[in-house]
Structure formats: structure tokens, C-alpha cells
Amino acid sequence: VDALARSQHWDEAQSVIENYEKTNERNSVMWTTLLGACRIYKEETKAKEIYDKINEMKNISNNRRASVSVLLSNTYASVGKYDKVESIRQKMADENLKKIPGMTYIEIDGVNHSFYAHDKSHPKSNEIYNELDKL
């Protein structure tokens, strides 16, 4: 699905998902992958359709709802539709939906490190941010 979506083969990607769902449970991950590609290519109409499909699913987690809301919001922002961005962000606030930030991993001198965006929990975070400010 990801390869098809990233190469803008929307109908084929959607067909793969729909064929999968004929014999399996609906899959929000595949639909979210397609939604992510819509953001990249600024396909706002298609993004809204996919967003609606995902939100119609039963047993979808609030984390998934938050993620797809952010993806749709970012799609609208990429085409300058800030009124729709604000509407989605307000809906998220009303429903108390918060996206969990992703974790980044890096290896330095054979030691693995992990952190979140805006993470201040590292014991040397002040030093790290001071160095970043110099850049």
C-alpha cells in the first residue's frame, strides 16, 4: 500500500486495502498509510474521504484517531486551508485527543540513545539544547 500510495497509484492502493478487508478485519494502519501519502501529495479531498473511512471503524483507539486527525490537519495546512486546520484541532481538543509523540533512536559510539521531540528528561538536556542553540 505504501509503495502504491507514494507513487500516486491511489486506486490500486485502495483496491489492495479493500481486497484485504474482504476476508479480514478493517485495517486502520493500511488506511493511515494511504492518508499519509495524501498529505505528501496535497490530496485534500482524498485525505478527507480516507479520514472518514478510518473514523467509521469500530474499536479504533484514541491514539489512532489523534494520529489521523493530525494527518488530515497537516494536509489542509499544506494547501493553505487554515480554517479547516483550526476546525480539526478544535475537534481534537473537544474530544481530548492528543497525539503521542514519536520516539527517535540514534546510536553514538556504539551506545543507543532514544528521545522524544522537546524531551527534557535527559540528564544533560540543558547542555544538549545549548549546543543546538549554537547551530
Backbone bond lengths (Angstrom), bond angles and torsions (degrees), N, CA, C in turn:
res aa  C-N    CA-C-N  psi(-1)  N-CA   C-N-CA  omega(-1)  CA-C   N-CA-C  phi
1 V - - - 1.452 - - 1.528 109.65 -
2 D 1.327 116.04 -43.91 1.462 120.12 -178.03 1.525 111.06 -60.84
3 A 1.330 117.06 -47.36 1.469 120.14 -178.81 1.527 110.90 -63.05
4 L 1.316 117.12 -42.05 1.465 120.32 178.58 1.523 111.06 -64.97
5 A 1.307 116.68 -43.95 1.465 120.24 -178.74 1.520 111.21 -66.18
6 R 1.323 116.78 -42.81 1.464 119.71 -178.94 1.528 112.14 -67.68
7 S 1.324 116.49 -21.57 1.466 119.32 176.06 1.528 111.11 -98.36
8 Q 1.317 115.96 13.99 1.466 125.04 175.51 1.527 113.62 62.57
9 H 1.304 116.94 30.77 1.462 121.78 173.28 1.533 107.56 -94.47
10 W 1.335 114.39 68.60 1.459 122.06 -172.09 1.517 112.89 -59.38
11 D 1.330 116.41 -48.17 1.463 119.77 -176.46 1.521 111.50 -63.82
12 E 1.342 116.34 -40.79 1.463 119.76 178.89 1.526 111.06 -65.72
13 A 1.318 116.78 -42.43 1.467 120.54 179.31 1.527 110.04 -61.98
14 Q 1.314 116.01 -44.73 1.460 120.01 179.71 1.525 110.66 -65.03
15 S 1.319 116.74 -37.42 1.460 121.13 178.49 1.530 111.60 -63.83
16 V 1.325 116.63 -40.50 1.470 120.61 177.40 1.529 109.73 -59.40
17 I 1.326 116.06 -45.58 1.466 120.09 -179.44 1.525 110.49 -64.09
18 E 1.316 116.36 -47.64 1.463 120.13 -177.51 1.524 111.67 -63.86
19 N 1.336 117.63 -38.33 1.465 120.41 176.90 1.524 110.98 -65.94
20 Y 1.313 116.74 -40.05 1.463 121.03 176.46 1.525 110.40 -59.94
21 E 1.314 115.80 -43.59 1.461 120.72 -175.31 1.528 113.47 -74.01
22 K 1.329 117.51 -9.18 1.466 119.68 175.80 1.523 111.16 -66.75
23 T 1.333 116.15 -30.55 1.468 119.96 -177.10 1.529 113.09 -121.05
24 N 1.315 116.85 2.44 1.462 121.74 -178.82 1.524 109.61 -135.23
25 E 1.334 115.49 170.97 1.462 120.04 174.93 1.517 110.05 -64.19
26 R 1.322 115.54 155.53 1.466 119.66 174.49 1.515 107.93 -59.32
27 N 1.325 115.76 144.11 1.458 120.01 -171.72 1.521 110.97 -121.44
28 S 1.321 116.24 102.96 1.464 120.07 -177.66 1.523 112.12 -68.36
29 V 1.329 117.37 -27.11 1.468 119.95 -179.56 1.528 110.46 -64.97
30 M 1.331 116.98 -45.28 1.468 119.61 179.33 1.524 111.02 -63.49
31 W 1.334 116.45 -42.72 1.464 119.63 179.15 1.521 111.02 -65.24
32 T 1.330 116.80 -36.82 1.465 120.35 178.55 1.522 110.69 -66.31
33 T 1.320 116.86 -36.09 1.465 121.14 175.58 1.525 110.11 -60.23
34 L 1.307 116.36 -44.31 1.464 121.10 178.23 1.529 110.54 -65.15
35 L 1.313 116.90 -39.64 1.465 121.51 177.72 1.527 110.89 -62.44
36 G 1.315 117.14 -39.96 1.465 121.13 178.27 1.515 112.19 -60.81
37 A 1.321 116.79 -39.46 1.466 120.22 177.77 1.528 110.71 -68.36
38 C 1.313 117.34 -33.50 1.472 120.44 176.26 1.523 110.28 -60.38
39 R 1.327 116.08 -38.09 1.467 119.66 178.07 1.523 110.10 -63.82
40 I 1.309 116.93 -44.55 1.469 121.05 -178.66 1.525 111.00 -59.39
41 Y 1.346 116.11 -42.96 1.464 120.68 -175.36 1.525 113.57 -98.38
42 K 1.332 116.41 10.61 1.467 122.10 175.23 1.528 112.95 57.75
43 E 1.322 115.55 39.76 1.469 122.35 179.09 1.530 109.00 -91.19
44 E 1.330 116.08 74.04 1.459 120.62 -171.71 1.525 113.94 -64.14
45 T 1.324 118.15 -39.42 1.465 120.43 -179.02 1.517 110.45 -66.09
46 K 1.311 116.21 -47.03 1.459 121.41 178.23 1.531 110.25 -63.18
47 A 1.330 116.45 -39.29 1.466 120.79 179.34 1.526 110.65 -59.70
48 K 1.319 117.16 -44.00 1.468 121.06 -179.79 1.526 110.76 -64.28
49 E 1.333 117.18 -40.60 1.467 120.85 178.44 1.528 110.74 -61.32
50 I 1.327 116.10 -44.27 1.465 120.79 -178.97 1.526 110.26 -68.38
51 Y 1.316 116.29 -42.45 1.469 121.68 176.69 1.530 109.89 -54.59
52 D 1.325 116.43 -45.96 1.464 120.61 179.72 1.528 111.16 -63.66
53 K 1.341 117.25 -40.98 1.470 120.93 178.53 1.528 110.57 -60.27
54 I 1.315 115.93 -44.26 1.466 119.96 -178.89 1.525 110.23 -64.31
55 N 1.314 117.02 -43.85 1.467 120.26 -177.37 1.522 113.30 -71.34
56 E 1.337 117.46 -15.64 1.463 120.97 175.50 1.525 111.77 -79.22
57 M 1.326 116.95 -15.94 1.463 121.04 -176.42 1.523 110.78 -68.03
58 K 1.317 114.09 143.63 1.457 119.81 175.52 1.529 108.55 -82.54
59 N 1.300 116.04 153.89 1.470 122.66 176.40 1.524 114.23 61.38
60 I 1.307 118.09 27.33 1.466 120.43 176.26 1.535 107.78 -83.54
61 S 1.306 116.04 135.65 1.469 120.18 -176.48 1.531 111.04 -74.61
62 N 1.313 115.55 158.45 1.463 119.95 175.13 1.522 110.95 -64.78
63 N 1.334 117.37 -31.32 1.464 119.94 176.22 1.523 110.88 -61.96
64 R 1.337 117.08 -42.21 1.466 121.09 178.72 1.520 109.55 -67.30
65 R 1.333 117.58 -42.98 1.468 120.74 178.26 1.526 110.78 -59.04
66 A 1.316 116.11 -41.91 1.466 119.86 178.40 1.522 110.56 -64.58
67 S 1.320 117.01 -44.37 1.468 120.68 -178.59 1.520 112.26 -61.88
68 V 1.335 116.51 -45.06 1.464 118.37 -178.56 1.525 110.98 -71.67
69 S 1.324 116.81 -29.56 1.467 119.76 175.63 1.521 110.45 -65.36
70 V 1.327 116.46 -42.98 1.466 120.51 178.05 1.527 110.45 -64.73
71 L 1.330 117.50 -41.46 1.469 119.93 178.01 1.527 111.53 -60.82
72 L 1.334 116.86 -44.87 1.467 119.35 178.90 1.523 110.36 -65.42
73 S 1.314 116.58 -42.89 1.463 121.04 178.01 1.528 110.88 -58.53
74 N 1.322 116.72 -44.71 1.467 120.76 178.96 1.526 111.93 -66.23
75 T 1.323 116.57 -32.66 1.469 120.01 176.16 1.523 109.64 -64.57
76 Y 1.327 116.59 -46.71 1.461 120.12 177.62 1.523 111.37 -62.19
77 A 1.315 117.13 -40.30 1.472 120.40 178.99 1.524 110.81 -62.11
78 S 1.332 116.88 -36.75 1.467 120.40 -178.16 1.521 112.99 -66.70
79 V 1.339 116.72 -19.70 1.471 120.10 177.84 1.527 111.30 -110.78
80 G 1.328 116.44 12.14 1.460 120.77 173.93 1.514 115.95 78.68
81 K 1.318 118.34 18.13 1.470 121.06 -179.61 1.531 109.79 -95.45
82 Y 1.326 114.07 71.10 1.458 120.40 -173.20 1.520 113.34 -71.42
83 D 1.335 117.67 -22.02 1.457 119.53 174.86 1.527 110.12 -65.19
84 K 1.326 116.28 -38.66 1.469 120.40 178.00 1.527 110.93 -72.42
85 V 1.330 116.40 -35.11 1.467 120.48 175.60 1.523 108.95 -58.73
86 E 1.323 116.00 -49.62 1.468 120.88 -179.00 1.522 111.18 -61.70
87 S 1.322 116.75 -39.32 1.460 120.97 179.61 1.533 111.25 -62.25
88 I 1.316 116.42 -44.54 1.468 120.51 179.46 1.523 110.64 -66.50
89 R 1.325 116.60 -44.30 1.468 120.11 179.92 1.531 110.73 -62.81
90 Q 1.331 116.91 -37.23 1.464 120.00 177.57 1.524 110.51 -66.69
91 K 1.335 116.16 -41.67 1.468 120.37 177.96 1.528 110.12 -61.03
92 M 1.332 116.80 -41.10 1.464 120.55 177.59 1.526 110.55 -61.18
93 A 1.320 116.42 -43.71 1.464 120.41 179.60 1.529 110.41 -64.12
94 D 1.336 116.31 -43.42 1.460 120.82 -179.91 1.530 111.70 -61.37
95 E 1.336 116.01 -35.95 1.464 121.34 -178.31 1.529 112.02 -94.09
96 N 1.335 115.99 5.20 1.466 122.46 -179.41 1.535 111.98 55.25
97 L 1.331 116.04 41.72 1.464 121.39 177.65 1.518 109.13 -93.49
98 K 1.320 116.14 126.19 1.459 121.06 178.84 1.517 108.80 -131.41
99 K 1.302 115.13 129.36 1.459 119.96 178.76 1.521 109.34 -74.98
100 I 1.316 115.24 133.77 1.460 120.37 175.79 1.521 107.37 -79.69
101 P 1.324 117.68 126.13 1.466 118.79 -178.51 1.523 111.29 -66.04
102 G 1.324 115.50 147.59 1.452 120.67 177.81 1.515 111.13 -75.63
103 M 1.307 115.53 154.51 1.456 120.58 178.72 1.523 108.52 -102.91
104 T 1.316 115.65 139.07 1.457 122.08 177.26 1.518 108.78 -107.30
105 Y 1.326 115.76 140.34 1.457 122.00 178.60 1.516 108.89 -118.06
106 I 1.324 116.04 141.60 1.456 120.91 177.36 1.527 108.26 -145.72
107 E 1.327 115.69 146.09 1.459 120.70 176.42 1.516 108.40 -110.70
108 I 1.321 116.61 127.16 1.464 122.18 177.86 1.522 107.46 -128.24
109 D 1.319 115.43 120.70 1.468 121.03 179.94 1.524 112.30 51.00
110 G 1.331 116.05 43.11 1.457 120.87 176.36 1.518 115.18 78.52
111 V 1.321 117.50 3.14 1.469 121.29 179.46 1.528 108.72 -110.66
112 N 1.336 115.84 128.25 1.463 120.62 178.69 1.523 110.27 -83.61
113 H 1.334 115.15 136.13 1.460 122.23 177.60 1.523 107.71 -127.88
114 S 1.328 116.74 147.37 1.464 120.71 176.27 1.524 108.82 -134.99
115 F 1.342 115.07 150.23 1.462 119.46 178.95 1.519 110.25 -160.77
116 Y 1.322 114.34 158.75 1.458 122.80 175.12 1.524 108.59 -102.65
117 A 1.317 116.29 161.11 1.461 120.23 173.25 1.523 108.72 -59.74
118 H 1.319 116.91 136.39 1.465 124.13 178.84 1.533 112.81 62.36
119 D 1.321 116.28 22.92 1.461 122.03 -178.83 1.523 110.39 -71.11
120 K 1.309 116.75 129.20 1.470 121.75 178.78 1.531 111.30 -116.53
121 S 1.338 117.21 11.05 1.461 119.95 -173.74 1.531 113.77 -81.80
122 H 1.321 117.69 -17.04 1.464 120.00 -179.49 1.530 109.52 -65.06
123 P 1.338 117.34 138.95 1.468 119.13 -178.54 1.529 113.92 -60.05
124 K 1.316 117.19 -22.41 1.468 120.41 179.69 1.529 111.37 -111.29
125 S 1.331 116.87 26.47 1.468 119.25 -175.65 1.526 112.34 -60.43
126 N 1.330 118.47 -37.08 1.471 119.77 178.29 1.522 110.98 -61.35
127 E 1.324 116.80 -43.69 1.466 120.71 178.51 1.525 110.75 -64.46
128 I 1.321 116.22 -40.99 1.470 121.03 -179.71 1.527 109.86 -62.37
129 Y 1.332 116.82 -48.59 1.465 120.02 -179.14 1.526 111.85 -66.26
130 N 1.327 117.85 -34.27 1.469 120.70 175.78 1.523 111.01 -62.99
131 E 1.326 116.97 -41.14 1.465 120.69 177.73 1.529 110.56 -66.00
132 L 1.321 116.73 -40.75 1.466 120.24 178.66 1.523 111.19 -63.82
133 D 1.320 116.89 -36.90 1.468 120.58 178.08 1.522 111.56 -61.90
134 K 1.323 117.02 -30.46 1.467 121.32 179.53 1.526 112.01 -69.54
135 L 1.329 116.12 -24.36 1.467 120.11 179.91 1.479 108.66 -73.82
